Structures are given as structure tokens and as C-alpha cells.
Amino acid sequence: MKLDGIATFVMVAESGSLSEAARRLRVSRSVVSERLVELEKALGTSLLQRTTRKVTVTEDGAAFLARAVRIVREVEEAAADVAERRGSLSGPLRISAPVTFGRMHLGPALYPFLAQYPDIQLTLDLNDRRVDAAADGFDAVIRHGPIQDSYLVAWQLATSQRLLVASPTYLARYGTPGSLAELEGHRGLFYSNRGGADWRFVHQGQTRVVHGRSGLVLNNGDMLRDAAIAGLGITLLPMFIVSTAIRSGALMTIDVGVEAEREYIYIAHPDRQNPSAKLRALAAWLKEAFGSPPYWDRDGSEAHAGS
């Protein structure tokens, strides 16, 4: 049983086509077919069902595929480890990150990193849901907020300041709250992935939870910012999302006498997984790129309601 046959089977199963697998592997379609025939002969079973229109995985193929994927990844990672011992960074790296932060800040920081290390094969999955790093096959996850997964080892990349904001139009119409009690009467725009229609603040070392009147619940920070700009209510968002809108005057910050709970941008990997040199290099690169304090927190909160 040859490794190139296993890798070819995985590529065909993932792409659903012998021709597409050949294109990705940069070999001819006949070579792909020969490798599959040799692998099936070695295993004594059919792994794929071929028709003129498509290729599907057989029952035996599905059973073999899960382990075949792990075998291919282990070999890729082993080769990358050898390269790293020689002082170069290469091989696959699989990262998950939030959509808005990924689009606005992670991407611009990643592109020069990848240009400097062209042998790294990065797969970046942008998704606001909380993924299981180990079970979903990620080397690490980039997140915003407090860390909650005990099986993850987190490295802080940057602090994250969050501010209450609303549009000048909304505040002119409904007034500007000056305390937590006044805030409760206002229409709130909430982030659904935090699990509730509330905001959390810290006062004299104690967490204070404020329940606003739910006006809109979303799972995307871009849309929450845009909803606030449209005058639909008050929202609590990190500066990396709203700093530009605050500087332009599209949003005003609201001071209720207490600060929101401090949160962080961090990268985390499973605690049983030894982080690779390329993952450590990526974390150090991002931390330097974001700065301390991060560039999005600098000079972004000068437009205060009532100032």
C-alpha cells in the first residue's frame, strides 16, 4: 500500500472527481486511476463507485477514508516538522477565526506573513460559531472574548476594548443614558452568540448585567454596527468593529459610569497538541502586527455622546 495511493484516494473523495483530483495533484487522470486501482487491489475492496457523471465513496471507502485523512495529515505534519528543524516553515496550517475580525484585521495581517513564508499551506475558516478545535481538525482557533474551553491553551494576541455606541439620530430621539439603570430602558442590539439579550459591565470588582429591550439579535458584528448606524438602538461592540464609525461621527460612544468587561483577541490550540513552529511564528507575527495597545483602540473613542 503506497502513500501516494492513499493521498490520491483522499483527494478524489474530497473533490468528487478524478479529473479535479488530477488537477489538484498536478498529475494526469490516468495516473490517478492507476493509483486507485493499485490501492483497491492492496485492500481487496472497492473504495469508489465510478459512473460517467460522478464518483461516490463506497461503504468500505467511507470506513477507510477517515483513517486515510489522518494518515495523510500525519505525514504532512511530519514533513513540516523536519523542515522546521532545518529552520524553514512549511506544511499545512488550519485556523478558524470570527468572520468580522477575520475580514477587517486578520486578513491584512496574514497576507504579508504568508508572503514571507510561501511554503506554509494555510486553510482559514471564517465562522462565528464556536468550533471544536480538535474534533474539527484545526491546529488553532482565533477568538474574541473570555476563554471558556478548558482543553485549549490560549496565547493572548491583543486586548479588546468594548464600548456602548449608538447613532446621533437615535440619541437625539430617545436620549442618552447616563447610568446602568437608564440603559435598561433603551432598545438594545445584541450579539446572539453570547447567549442572551444583555450587556455585562464591571463595577467595583463585581459583574453587573443589564437587560435592555431587545430590538434586534444578530450573529454578526458588521450587521450590528450597521444596525446601530441606522438608528435602530444601542449596542456594545469591540473597537475593532466600530472605531472607524466613531471617528467619522456615524456612531457616538455612551458613558454610563462603568466599563464593559475586558476581553481579548487570542489564539488557542488543544492542550494535548504540541504547537508547531509555524503556529508559534504566526502567533508572534499577529501580536506584533496588532500592537499593544492594538491599533484599532488608539484614538478611536473621541466622539462621545453629549460632548
N, C-alpha and C positions, 0 to 999 in steps of 0.2 A: 504494500500500500504506500503510494508516494504522496508526499506533502502537496505537490502541485496539483495532483488529482483532487485532494480534499479541498484545497483553496478554490479550485475551479468549480467544484460542486456547490460550495457556499456562494460563489458569485452568481452562478446560474439560478440558484434558488432565490437569491435576493433580487435579482434583476428580472427573473421570469422569462428569460430569453437567452438562447445560445449565442445569437448574434450580438446582443448587448453585452453579454459576459465576455465575448471575444474582444469587443471594442474596449471594454474597461481593462482587460488584462493585456491588451496590445498583442494578441496572437490571432491566428486565423481561426475561423469557425471549425475547420476540420481538426485543428489541434484540440480545441475544447471538446469536441465529440470524442476524439481518441482517448483523452484523459478520463472522460466519464465512463466510457466502455471499460477501460482498464480498472477503474475504481470499482465499478459494479461487479466485474469479474472477480476481483480480490475479495469482495464482501459476499459474493454469492447471492446477490439480490438486486432487484431493480430499485433505484433511488428516485428516478424521474419518469413521469409519463409524458411522452412526446407526441404531439399532434402537429398538423400543418399550421395551426394557428397559435398554439401556446405550449408552454412546458409547465407541468404541475409536479409537486413533490408527492411521492407515494407515501403510504403509511410507514414503511421501513425507512424511507428517506427522511420523513419528519422526525423519527426517533433518532436517526443518525445526525441530523442537521444541528441539533442543539449542542452536541458534543463537538461536532466539526467546527462550529463557530468558535468555541472556546479554544480548540486546538490551534486554529489559525491566529487568533488573538494572542495566545501564549507565545507562539513562535515570533510574531511581530514584535511583541514586547521584549522578548529575549534578545532579538537582534538589536532593538533600540538600546537596551541596557549595555550591550557590548560597545555600541557606538558611543554611548555616553561615557563609558570608561576610557575611551580614547579621546575624550574632550569635545565630541560633537553631539549636537542634539538632533534626534531624528525619530521617526516612527509615529504611530498613531497616538492621538490625544483626544479624548472625548469629554466635552464640557457641556453642562446645562446652565442656562442663565435666564433671568427675567427678560421679558420682551422689551419693555421700555428702556431699562438700563442698558440692555444689550445694544439696542439700536442707537441710543443717544451717546453712550460713553464707552461701552466695552469694545464695540467695533473699531472706532477710531484709535483706541489704544492697542488693539490686537494687530491691526494691519502692519505697522512697522515691525512688530515682533516677528510676525510670520515672514516678512521680507528679509529680516536678519537671519532667520533660521528656516530656510526654504525646504529642508528635509523633514520638517515636522508636518504630519498629516492631521490637521485639526478638523474635528467634527464638532460643530457648535449647534446645540439645540436650544432655541429660544422658546420658552414656555413659562407662563406664570404659575402653573400648578407646581406643587411640591413633589419633586421626583424622589424616588428611592435610588440613591447614587449607585449602590452595589447591585441591586436587583435589576436596574435599568441599564447597566453596563457602562456607567460614566466613571471616568477617572476622578472627576471632581465636579462640584456644583458651585456656582457663584450665586449668592443670595443677598437680599437686603432685609435687615431686621434682627431680632434676637435669635440666637441659635437654639434650636429645640430638639435636635436629633442627637441623642447621647452616643450613637455609634459613629458620629462624624468628628473628625479632628479639624478645627477651623483655624484659618490664618486670617487675621484682620487686614483688609486692604485699605480701608478708609472709614472715617467717621461719617455719619449721615444725620444732618440736622433736618428736622421736620417742622414745618410752620403751618399755622392756620391761615388760609387765604380765601378771598372772595373777590368778586369784581367790584369796581367802584359803583356800577349800576345797582347791584344787589344791596350794597351797604347804604347807598343813598335812599333806597326804597324801604328797607327793613331795619336800618340802624346797625350800629357797630357794637357787638357785645364787649363788655369790659371785664367780665368775670365768668367763672365757670357756670354759675347759676344763670346768668343771662344767655350764655351759649346754648344751654339746653332748649331754649325756646326757638332756636333757629333751624331752618331747613338744612339738613346735612347731606353731603355727597360722600358715600362710603366705599371702601375697597372690600369687595366680598371675600377675598382670600384670607382676610384677617378674622373672619368668623363672626362678625356681628356689626350692628349699626351703632358703634360707639367710638369715642376717642379716649386715649389714655395719656394722662399727664402725671408729673411728679411734683408733689407739694410737701415740703418739709420731710423729705425722705419717704413719703407714702404715695402709693399709686392712687390717683383719682380717675374714676371712669365717668365720662359724660355721655349721656344718651341724647343725641339730637333728634329732631323729627326727620325720619328717613324720607329723603326726596328722590334719591337715585342711588342704586347699588351697582357697582361695576367691578369687573376683574382686570381692568387695565388702567394704568396710571395716566397715559396720554389722554384717554377719554374723560377721566375725572378732571384733569386740568382744563380740558376744553369745555366741559360742562360748567365748571366754575367761571371761566371766562365769559360764557354765555349768560351768566347771571342766575343760574339755577340754584345756587346755595353756597354753603361754606364747606370746605374740605381741608383735610390735614394731609399734606403731601411732602415728600422729601425735596430738598433744594435741587437735587439733580434733575428733577422734573420741572420745577416751577421757577427756577432762577431767572431765566430769560423773560418769562411773562411778568415777573415782578419788576425787573429793570425797565421794561417797556411801559409799565403802568397798566397793563391789562389785568393784573391782579394786585391786590393790596394785602399786606400781612396784617394779622389781627393779634393784638396783645391782650391776653386775658389774665395776666399776672403770674402765670406758671408756664413751665416749659413742657413740651411733649417728651415722652420717654426717649432717651437717646438710643439710636440704633446704629448699625454698622453695615458696611459692604464687606463681605468676607467670602473667601474661597474655602471649601471644605471637602475633605476626602474621607473615605471609610477608614475607621481606626485600625482595621486589620490589614490595610493595604499600605505597603511601603511606597511613599510618594516618589515618583521618578524624578530624575534631574531636570527634565523638561518641564514638569509641573512646578517644581521649586523655582525654576528660572522664570516661568510665566507669572507666578505669584509676585516675585520680586520686581518684575517689569511693570506689572499693573500698579503695584503700590507706589512705585516711582512716578508712573505716568499720572496717577490721580493726585498725588501730592498730599501734604499734611500741613494745614487743613486742605481738603480736596478743593480743586479749582472751582467747582460749582458752588461751594459755600462762601467764596470770597466776594465781597462787595455785591451781594445779591439781595439783601434784605432792607435796602434803604427806603423802599416805598411802603410806608406804614399808613394804615387807615387813620384818618384824623390828623395826620401831620401836615 
